[in-house]
Amino acid sequence: MQWATTTLAFYGLGATALATSMLTLGRRLELSQAKHRSLAGHARMARRLAGFVPFYDYDEDRFFDSDNAPADIAGLRRAGLARLSEVYKTRFPETVRCSAEAAKTISDLQFTGAYRVPFQYRRVVRAHLPLGTFLQSSEGVTVTDLDGNRFYDLTGSYGVNVFGYDFYKGTIERGAARMHELGPVLGAYHPLIIENANRIREISGLDEVSFHMSGTEAVMQAVRLARYHTRRSHLVRFCGAYHGWWGDVQPGIGNPQPAHETYTLAEMSEETLHVLRTRRDIACVLVNPEQGLHPNAPAPTDSSLLDSTRSSHFDREAYTDWLKRLRDVCSERNIVLIFDEVFVGFRLAPGGAQDYFGVRADLVTYGKTIGGGLPIGVVCGRKDLMKRFRDDRPADICFARGTFNAHPYVMAAMNEFLRQFQAPETQALYRGLDAVWDGRAKRLNRRLAEEGLPVQVANMSALWVVYYTQPSRYNWMLQYYLRAQGLTLSWVGTARLIFSLNYTDADFDAVADRFVAAAKTMQQDGWWWHDPATTNKTIRQAIMKEMIAHRLFPSRKH
Ligand SMILES: Cc1ncc(COP(=O)(O)O)c(C=O)c1O
């Protein structure tokens, strides 16, 4: 009897263990199904594979015919590069000299300098098209380099520049003047911080505010608060979305350590909603609304422009619908919905992305432009979520401090920014804003198509992505032709053009003329020669073959 009871108990335990592991397995399977199919959707695998990519590069011959172009086309390209190189050497000598000197000791410059084009082409490009990263002044929508060349600025200073550089010169100057008496005293506040908090509350529609030093820090704090209040471990970020360089939000390539408490899920996906609805370990969902322009794809830098698969299309209705459904599931499951508006806040609508898409978040992060031109990160949120201690557990706190948080000069520049932002003349800018920028994108696309150029742009308001309509291995060259035409881009190249909202029609037309001229020259120089048998797939296969060969036989000449 005793024996039978024990056996039964064992069977019972075994059955329970089996059921539990089946359930765990089922949950894991659901998680896998909610991942995006791309490599970016599989952060760990991407990191592992990245470690296998061998370095190799093209010599001065292969550089011109890596797509197996015939000799006459390679010759055209060679002559084109020589002409372009001459322009760079004669027009930008001091800017380039200074950049080269700085790159010896400033590691950031070494990094950005190395990642402007696919690495196979890097050596030849750097020898012939040295880029300068130095400027002496800015005015209107232009910047001027050390050699006195004026460029239309398409960098938007990483998104900080929403209203034009002169606007921020004003906010910084007036702010500094107002802080003259207090000086850089930290820890205590100047009274204008109260107005800042109230204005941000008004803009965000949320209850409380905290100040940090960068967007990355604001995101860290928002996630920490969500974990603290929900007592759950995991954050969900969407495939391809950037939220700064903190490890937990950058689980893939770029971070040497895996992020153990991050789920990278597919955006605009039923499977993701199912995971959110059924798992119990999810504290928060982070949304970067910029992803509406290219859901599930990382901001596509020109260094990864190996072919023409880059594609972008902003479907406002579909993205709005997705955000609404996400909101519902988060409310249902008490998951904290965080809108990371560090980049898009103040760009799309007076009340930011929440206003633009008509969806309320529980926590919102701002950064970049809200500092009035100075470094900043802001978290705002519901009162219950912003609280950093528990009344009934005094030792259980959610710590977040920082020496330079709420620096008086930053607060003063922010105050100037917020006042001017909320002034009726600035608010008026947002009326019909999308129509203006959609119209400009459409005009440029029409011109490019009429000229038979394989280039188009997609946009979310004044944020633009350039994409390419025919398979090619040389699209990344366009950034160099654009610069020669007086258009300056950030180090990610044609992956992102950021216009400030002070671009007039005349300014824009000048940019469009130069853009078309650059693309035409590039076409005349043969870079977009196309073998009809070539597809994006065949390009990728060819590169894969090269990589495998170099991995297996590194010392052999290929
Ligand atoms: C959406 C988003 N979140 C966070 C960050 C990080 O901000 P910061 O560079 O100020 O640390 C960025 C920066 O580009 C961003 O675009």
The ligand as a Tripos MOL2 file, in Angstrom:
@<TRIPOS>MOLECULE
LIG
   16    16     1     0     0
SMALL
NO_CHARGES

@<TRIPOS>ATOM
      1 C1         14.8400   57.1110  -29.7520 C.3       1 LIG1
      2 C2         16.1380   57.3880  -29.0740 C.ar      1 LIG1
      3 N1         16.2820   57.0660  -27.7900 N.ar      1 LIG1
      4 C3         17.4110   57.3080  -27.1200 C.ar      1 LIG1
      5 C4         18.4890   57.8820  -27.7560 C.ar      1 LIG1
      6 C5         19.7590   58.1370  -27.0000 C.3       1 LIG1
      7 O1         19.8970   59.4960  -26.7440 O.3       1 LIG1
      8 P1         21.3470   60.1050  -26.4190 P.3       1 LIG1
      9 O2         22.1470   59.9730  -27.6510 O.co2     1 LIG1
     10 O3         21.0750   61.5220  -26.0010 O.co2     1 LIG1
     11 O4         21.9010   59.2800  -25.2940 O.co2     1 LIG1
     12 C6         18.3930   58.2340  -29.0920 C.ar      1 LIG1
     13 C7         19.5350   58.8360  -29.8010 C.2       1 LIG1
     14 O5         19.6110   58.9370  -30.9960 O.2       1 LIG1
     15 C8         17.1840   57.9800  -29.7840 C.ar      1 LIG1
     16 O6         17.0450   58.2800  -31.0760 O.3       1 LIG1
@<TRIPOS>BOND
     1     1     2 1
     2     2     3 ar
     3     2    15 ar
     4     3     4 ar
     5     4     5 ar
     6     5     6 1
     7     5    12 ar
     8     6     7 1
     9     7     8 1
    10     8     9 2
    11     8    10 1
    12     8    11 1
    13    12    13 1
    14    12    15 ar
    15    13    14 2
    16    15    16 1
@<TRIPOS>SUBSTRUCTURE
     1 LIG1         1 GROUP 0 **** ****
